[in-house]
Amino acid sequence: MITIKAFEFNYFQENTFVLYDDTKEAVIIDCGCLRPSEKELSDFITENKLTVKHLLCTHLHLDHIFGNPFIYKTYGLSPQAHRLDVEQLPAPDKQAQAFGLPGHFQEIPVQKQLVGNEVVKFGHSELLVLTVPGHSPGSVAFYNKKNGFAIVGDALFAGSIGRTDLWGGNQEVLIAAINDKLLSLPDETVIYPGHG
């Protein structure tokens, strides 16, 4: 059984998820924490005696990767994301400028590029990588059939879909991906979005 802990972080009220099972091995998905909320995340990991095995990114928009430098510094993990986001999205500082955010935002290079239908393993658990481009060129979702949930980033929200006016966004592509990869999941699947 996978336990899912959700945190809401940063200016954009972004959802960061920690998933773990009875082995205490864990993954972090979309780490959006900034100081001082980094402590909230690390305290949870310490208090639950978790060993973080993967830092996964549904996509590389700034609000979903604010915390990547902290995770790299604290746990030695580099982010994993799809190649198209790595190749086509601006660096964090450029994204910050577009949103009028001051300061420097460090970029931690993607160590491993995720591909569709790849399986990410931790403990006794698995996550299937689903490609759902359109919000960003390389947006992905993480699906667990056994526990009946999907972490979908900003592809899908309650009653809405992700915006498509940012770098490489495409509404037609997003709607097609949602129909193909997400609406085809079993009806009882619980969807965890990137906001809200």
Solvent accessible surface area in square Angstrom, and as a share of the most:
residue,aa,sasa,rsa
1,M,177,0.79
2,I,10,0.05
3,T,62,0.36
4,I,42,0.22
5,K,75,0.32
6,A,54,0.41
7,F,9,0.04
8,E,107,0.48
9,F,6,0.02
10,N,33,0.17
11,Y,132,0.50
12,F,64,0.27
13,Q,115,0.51
14,E,0,0.00
15,N,13,0.07
16,T,0,0.00
17,F,5,0.02
18,V,0,0.00
19,L,0,0.00
20,Y,28,0.11
21,D,7,0.03
22,D,112,0.58
23,T,52,0.30
24,K,82,0.35
25,E,49,0.22
26,A,0,0.00
27,V,0,0.00
28,I,0,0.00
29,I,0,0.00
30,D,2,0.01
31,C,0,0.00
32,G,0,0.00
33,C,0,0.00
34,L,42,0.21
35,R,187,0.68
36,P,122,0.77
37,S,26,0.16
38,E,30,0.13
39,K,133,0.56
40,E,95,0.43
41,L,0,0.00
42,S,21,0.14
43,D,49,0.25
44,F,33,0.14
45,I,5,0.02
46,T,98,0.57
47,E,127,0.57
48,N,40,0.20
49,K,159,0.68
50,L,17,0.08
51,T,77,0.45
52,V,15,0.09
53,K,85,0.36
54,H,40,0.18
55,L,0,0.00
56,L,0,0.00
57,C,0,0.00
58,T,1,0.01
59,H,2,0.01
60,L,20,0.10
61,H,6,0.03
62,L,4,0.02
63,D,17,0.09
64,H,0,0.00
65,I,19,0.10
66,F,15,0.06
67,G,0,0.00
68,N,6,0.03
69,P,30,0.19
70,F,27,0.11
71,I,0,0.00
72,Y,106,0.40
73,K,143,0.61
74,T,63,0.36
75,Y,66,0.25
76,G,56,0.54
77,L,34,0.17
78,S,19,0.12
79,P,1,0.01
80,Q,12,0.05
81,A,1,0.00
82,H,26,0.11
83,R,108,0.39
84,L,48,0.24
85,D,1,0.01
86,V,58,0.33
87,E,106,0.48
88,Q,97,0.43
89,L,21,0.10
90,P,37,0.23
91,A,44,0.34
92,P,5,0.03
93,D,43,0.22
94,K,127,0.54
95,Q,2,0.01
96,A,1,0.01
97,Q,126,0.56
98,A,72,0.56
99,F,72,0.30
100,G,63,0.61
101,L,30,0.15
102,P,110,0.69
103,G,63,0.60
104,H,141,0.63
105,F,28,0.12
106,Q,101,0.45
107,E,101,0.45
108,I,16,0.08
109,P,101,0.64
110,V,33,0.19
111,Q,135,0.60
112,K,86,0.37
113,Q,80,0.36
114,L,0,0.00
115,V,88,0.51
116,G,29,0.28
117,N,118,0.60
118,E,33,0.15
119,V,64,0.37
120,V,6,0.03
121,K,128,0.54
122,F,3,0.01
123,G,31,0.30
124,H,148,0.66
125,S,12,0.08
126,E,84,0.38
127,L,0,0.00
128,L,56,0.28
129,V,0,0.00
130,L,14,0.07
131,T,34,0.20
132,V,0,0.00
133,P,38,0.24
134,G,2,0.02
135,H,4,0.02
136,S,0,0.00
137,P,15,0.09
138,G,2,0.02
139,S,5,0.03
140,V,1,0.00
141,A,0,0.00
142,F,0,0.00
143,Y,19,0.07
144,N,9,0.05
145,K,161,0.68
146,K,177,0.75
147,N,41,0.21
148,G,19,0.18
149,F,6,0.02
150,A,0,0.00
151,I,1,0.00
152,V,1,0.01
153,G,1,0.01
154,D,9,0.05
155,A,1,0.01
156,L,31,0.15
157,F,49,0.20
158,A,106,0.82
159,G,89,0.86
160,S,60,0.39
161,I,56,0.28
162,G,3,0.03
163,R,120,0.44
164,T,32,0.19
165,D,105,0.54
166,L,32,0.16
167,W,69,0.24
168,G,50,0.48
169,G,22,0.21
170,N,69,0.35
171,Q,102,0.45
172,E,143,0.64
173,V,63,0.36
174,L,0,0.00
175,I,75,0.38
176,A,58,0.45
177,A,9,0.07
178,I,10,0.05
179,N,80,0.41
180,D,90,0.46
181,K,63,0.27
182,L,7,0.03
183,L,115,0.57
184,S,79,0.51
185,L,23,0.12
186,P,61,0.38
187,D,148,0.77
188,E,137,0.61
189,T,18,0.11
190,V,78,0.45
191,I,56,0.29
192,Y,60,0.23
193,P,24,0.15
194,G,1,0.01
195,H,42,0.19
196,G,91,0.88
